[in-house]
Amino acid sequence: MQSYTIGQAARLLGVSPDTARRWADAGRVATHREEGGRRLIDGRDLAAFSVEVAQNGTGEGDASYTSARNAFPGIVTAVKLGDVAAQVEIQAGPHRLVSLLTREAVEELGLEVGVQATARVKSTSVHIDRT
């Protein structure tokens, strides 16, 4: 399972690293230390926390999250696999994006809850790139 540094988590949540660090210190999201002592957040824990933050707000006012060229970097929060098709949800800061794609594409990209990915939006289509 992929883990994220405090800085990476902050970027995915659309907040400052200091805010993410305060949330970790307060126990709002669980962390563990790697051998070098750096704090990491498990991808599944970060995915669940990102949904909570998006639903309840960050407490940092109404700052908007923007992206260049319609790219929304975020974290996969849900994957529903069918026989042929799949549904992938990404939480990108306060934005929840849902994409329908083939099961084969999900498997080839290795998309699962807690994995960092980027949703690219063009018109009514959302394409997912694993980052």
C-alpha positions in Angstrom: 0.0 0.0 0.0 1.3 3.4 -0.9 2.0 5.9 1.9 2.3 9.7 1.7 4.4 12.2 3.4 2.8 15.1 5.3 3.7 17.4 2.3 2.2 15.1 -0.3 -0.9 14.7 1.8 -1.2 18.5 2.1 -1.1 18.9 -1.6 -3.7 16.2 -2.2 -6.0 17.7 0.5 -5.5 21.3 -0.9 -4.1 22.7 2.4 -0.7 23.9 3.6 1.8 21.4 5.0 1.5 23.1 8.4 -2.3 22.4 8.4 -1.7 18.8 7.5 0.9 18.5 10.2 -1.5 20.0 12.8 -4.2 17.6 11.8 -1.8 14.7 12.2 -0.5 16.0 15.6 -4.2 16.3 16.7 -4.8 12.7 15.7 -7.3 13.5 13.0 -5.4 11.3 10.6 -3.1 8.4 11.7 0.6 8.5 10.9 3.5 6.2 11.2 7.3 6.7 11.0 9.6 5.3 8.4 13.1 4.1 9.3 14.5 7.7 8.7 11.9 9.1 11.2 9.8 10.8 8.6 6.0 10.6 9.3 3.9 8.9 6.7 0.1 8.5 6.2 -1.2 5.2 4.9 -3.0 5.7 1.5 -6.3 4.2 2.7 -6.3 6.4 5.8 -5.6 9.5 3.7 -8.4 8.5 1.2 -10.9 8.2 4.0 -9.7 11.5 5.6 -9.8 13.3 2.3 -13.5 12.4 2.0 -14.2 13.6 5.5 -12.4 16.9 4.9 -14.3 17.5 1.7 -17.6 16.9 3.3 -16.9 18.9 6.5 -14.7 21.6 5.0 -11.1 22.3 6.0 -11.8 25.1 8.5 -9.5 27.4 6.4 -12.3 29.5 4.8 -13.6 29.2 1.4 -10.3 28.9 -0.5 -10.9 27.3 -3.9 -8.8 24.5 -5.4 -7.7 25.2 -9.0 -5.8 23.1 -11.5 -3.9 23.9 -14.7 -5.1 22.4 -18.0 -8.1 20.7 -16.3 -5.9 18.3 -14.3 -7.0 17.4 -10.8 -4.3 15.6 -8.8 -5.8 13.6 -5.9 -6.2 10.3 -4.2 -8.4 7.4 -5.2 -11.2 7.0 -2.6 -13.4 4.3 -4.2 -13.1 1.7 -7.0 -16.2 -0.3 -8.1 -15.3 -3.1 -10.6 -17.9 -4.7 -12.9 -17.3 -7.5 -15.4 -16.4 -5.0 -18.1 -16.7 -1.5 -16.7 -15.5 0.2 -13.6 -16.2 3.3 -11.6 -13.3 5.3 -9.9 -13.7 8.1 -7.5 -11.0 10.6 -6.8 -10.9 13.3 -4.1 -8.9 16.2 -5.3 -8.9 18.8 -2.5 -12.6 19.7 -2.1 -13.5 18.2 -5.5 -14.9 14.7 -5.9 -14.5 13.3 -9.4 -16.1 10.1 -10.7 -15.0 8.4 -13.9 -16.4 5.4 -15.7 -13.8 3.4 -17.5 -13.0 -0.1 -18.5 -12.1 -2.7 -15.9 -9.0 -3.4 -18.0 -7.8 0.2 -17.7 -8.3 0.2 -13.9 -6.2 -3.0 -13.6 -3.5 -1.8 -16.0 -3.2 1.5 -14.0 -3.2 -0.3 -10.7 -5.9 1.9 -9.4 -7.1 1.1 -5.9 -8.2 3.1 -2.8 -5.3 5.1 -1.5 -3.4 5.4 -4.8 -2.4 8.9 -6.0 -3.9 9.6 -9.4 -4.8 12.6 -11.6 -8.2 13.1 -13.2 -8.0 14.9 -16.5 -11.2 16.5 -17.7 -12.1 17.4 -21.3 -15.7 18.3 -22.0 -17.8 15.5 -20.4 -15.1 12.9 -20.3 -12.8 12.3 -17.3 -9.6 10.4 -18.0 -7.5 9.0 -15.1 -3.7 9.1 -15.0 -1.8 7.3 -12.2 0.9 9.6 -10.8 
